[in-house]
Amino acid sequence: MAPRKKNYYRVLGVSPKEGEAAIRKAYREKAKMLHPDRAGRDSTARFQEIAEAYEVLSRPDRREEYDRALEAVREENRQRAPGAGRRVRPEPLVPERRHGRFSGPGFRVPPGERLGGFWEDGLAGGGIQGSREFEVHLSRHEAQPGSVIEIDLPRSAACRFCGGSGRDWLFPCMACLGGGFESSPVRLFLRVTGIVRDGASVEISPAPGGFESGTIRLRFRVA
C-alpha cells in the first residue's frame, strides 16, 4: 500500500501559505545540507524526499491538485474521528472519466455517482507499455466502505532538473544524484464503495497517464 499522504510543506519546513520563492529557498537550503556528497549516503532517502516535495510544490498545477487531495484526506479523517457525528462523504477530486473501464468488487461506480480518483495526465517520458499488475496492502479499517485510499503506482521519468543528462553543468545533478531519472509515481485516489475482500482486484483501462497503453490491475491484500 502506498504510504500515508506526506505533508510536503512539513518536509520542506514551510507554511502552506508560502509562495514560490520561499519554497525554492527552503528546498535549496535543505538540498545543500542533505546532499549525500556532503551528509553521507544515510541522507539519501531524506534528500529524495525533499526533491519529491519540491517537484510537487514548485509547479502551480500539481500544487493545487496536491492541496485539494490533502484536504480531502484530512476531511475524511475528521469525519472518522470519534464524536465527529454523521459521516459526510468527501467530494470526489475529479469526475469519473467518460471513457474507459473501472470495475471490481467494492469499487464499482453506481449510476449517477462519481469516482474519487485522479490521474496525472501528460507526464513526460518513462511510459510503461502493456498490462501491469500492482499489489496493494490494506488494513481492515481501510477496506471498509467510505474509506479513501491513496495509491502511488511506481514509475520513473527523466529528471526535470537536468533533462535526463544527470549533470548540472560540471557537477552531478543534485535532484537525481547523477542518474538522469527520478521517481514520478502516478497517484490514484480511490473511494471504497463496498467491503473489499482479501484477493479482490480492480482493473483500470485504458491505463492512467504515464503508462503508454494497456490495463492496470490492482490486487488487494487485506490484513
LINDAVEN-V949014 format. One line per field, one symbol per residue. ss: DSSP state (H for helix, E for strand, L for the rest). phi: phi as a letter, one per 40 degrees, with the letter a starting at -180 (. if undefined). psi: psi as a letter, one per 30 degrees, with the letter a starting at -180 (. if undefined). Layout:
ss: ???
phi: ???
psi: ???
This chain:
ss: LLLLLLLHHHHHLLLLLLLHHHHHHHHHHHHHHHLHHHHLHHHHHHHHHHHHHHHHHLLHHHHHHHHHHHHHHHHHHHHHLLLLLLLLLLLLLLLLLLLLEEEELLLLLLLLLLLLLLLLLLLLLLLLLLLEEEEEEELLLLLLLLLEEEEEELLEEELLLLLLLLEELLEELLLLLLLLEEELLEEEEEELLLLLLLLLEEEEELLLLLLLLLLEEEEEEEL
phi: .ccddcccccdcgbcdcccdcccccccccccccbddcbcgcccdccccccccccdcccbdcccccccccccccccccccccdgcgccbcccccaccccbhbaaidgbcbcdgcbccaabccgccggcbcgcbbbcbcbccccccdgcbbbbbccabaddccbggcgbbgcbccccbfgcgbbcbcccbbbccbacccdgcabbbacccdhbcagbbbbbbbba
psi: kkllkkjfeeefhlkfflaeeeeeeeeeeeeeegkefeflffgeeeeeeeeeeeeeffjeeeeeeeeeeeeeeeeeeeffkkgfakkkkkklellkkfllkjllkfgkjlkflkkillkjlgkklglkllkkkkkkkkleefglkfkjkkkjkkkklkkfefgffgkicflkkfeghgffllkikjkkkkkkflkklkflllkjklllkfjelakkkkkkkk.
